[in-house]
Amino acid sequence: MVKQTPANRPIMGAEPEDIAKATTRLIQMRWGAGILVLVATAVCVHLLDLPLPAHVLYPVGVCILAYNAVLVWVARKIYSPQPDLYLQRLQRFVVLQVALDWVSMTVFLHLTGGVSSPAIPIYAIHMLSVTILLPSPSPYIYIALGVGALVVIAVLERMAILPHYTVIPVLPPDLQLDLIYTMAQIAFFTMAASAIVYLATLVMTRLREHDRQVTALLETTQTVSSTLSLPKVLERLAISAAKALATSRASIRLLDETGEHLHMAVAHGLSEEYQTKGLVDVSRSPLDQEALGGKVVIVKQTATDHRIQYPEQVLKEGIGSILVAPIIGRGRPLGVLRVYADQPNRFTAGDALFVLAIAQQGAVALENALAHETLQQADKERAQFVRTITHELRAPVSGAQSLLRVLLKLRKVKLNPQQRDILARVEARFDFLATLINDLLALAASKTAGFQTAPKPIDLQPILEDCIDQLAHEISEKQISMDYEVPDTKLTVCASAEGVAQIFSNLIGNAVKYTPPDGELTVHLTQQTGNAVITISDTGIGIPAKDLPHLWDEFFRASNARRSQIVGTGLGLSIVKRLVDSYGGMISVQSDEGKGTTFIVSLPITPIDEPATS
Ligand code: ADP
């Protein structure tokens, strides 16, 4: 499927916003023109006493102001949120404006002396404004229209079908009958108008090209610095390069590990068939060899260039010329950025420099993204390793725990207090080991997408209740008083039930664990502007202020917790943080050492249609 980019839309080569802005300016200028016609007529007729047909000129001025008012109203009506439709309407609107202006200018010119009118330059001014403001495929149409209008006036006046007004008293009254004068006027007007439009087009084309390139470069810089996702970076680079060179197709090919092949990493605007035409073998592609050597290569005519590895496919795809820029990382080539055009000889040396700049930016982004990907992969592998090891450890540890419990319960085995104490300590160590194994497994699962159950809409209340039930025994044993509040209405979030259970049991478990007997525990679940907010407060040992910033680090335990006899792995909060982040939520903590701690978790509420599960 060929993607459409703004650059290849079939309209004047500009975005709707640009045309809308330009039409606003035209409308503003037209207010000035209407007022000028009225004022100039008044001055010429009443102050300078010139023989102008004021009774027609005033209505012409009023007409210009009136139709401009209608155009203001139309401009407000034509907006559409669909860019293509909006663009189509804007185009028609532009044609309507230009046509109305042309009619009023022609009438004005006739009333002020036809080919001898001193107002002839207003055609040129209008042409200049339209060429500057509106990117048009053919500004020369305006010249043809202007010249055509002048010729029509001249012919009609010469044939006395229209009256001729002599506005400058020193000019002969039947000047319109002089063929040489008329032809000279029209010829000079044509030359002057052509020169004006040609120069204005040249300047405007350059300006628009620069504008497009600067925007593309800026966009590339922004994207490149805003994401570490390799596919996004590559896609953005390809789109920016195509957009900047006003083409619709670009691709990025990256070298594989062997450095011998270039595989398609991203293709923008190219057909499925072209994308899958196969690996590019660097040894058989002189074009890519040159580019990977650090040079920008321009294929001016694909039909006759022998450096292309798949010439038939290139021709079938309708590619006329190609620009290939190298993507060079720290001293080594990473791949190539290609921009394709339909026409031959489409790219210039300036284009080559520009695409090279984009490719250089891309190289930095690519290296960052690749490094990030490698780190993520390493993290995943580490998590996988931890998971395998802990799985292997789980069975023998729980086996040993059960054997120990059996041993301690056996009546036949007579143990002295010292032996009993040693066995109790062994049991505590095994308990810790079992907790550590469970925490490590949970940590590995929270780091690896494949190990987690996919998030779906779930109700929070039942999970919270389950968690409190499981801790009820410990809470009552420590005689902790609990203030528990949940809303009557269901609070549904998009998460995995196991994940949410982990979050609740870790936070409430910690609150119970780090609160001495007779303390207080508060668990509140509320709804706050689109979020489910769970507040867990305790009156326990608290956390020293200096330790708060490290609380979410793996294996971190606060200094007061380490000094106490309370056992812990330092993994629970890092698991909680990862899970909350993965559900798009937030977690915060407030604590006063010796007074207590409050954890606040907020998770975005999911609007659901189907019933949620717990
Ligand atoms: P642990 O297994 O050590 O409890 P966690 O990751 O759950 O590991 O917590 C990390 C550290 O944060 C704990 O060791 C403790 O120092 C501190 N902590 C967490 N929750 C509380 C709390 N409710 N009261 C006091 N300290 C807490």
Residues whose N, C-alpha, C, O or C-beta is under 5 A from the ligand:
A	BS01	ADP	N510 A511 Y514 G540 I541 G542 I543 L551 F556 R557 A558 A561 V567 G568 T569 G570 L571 G572 L573 S574 T597
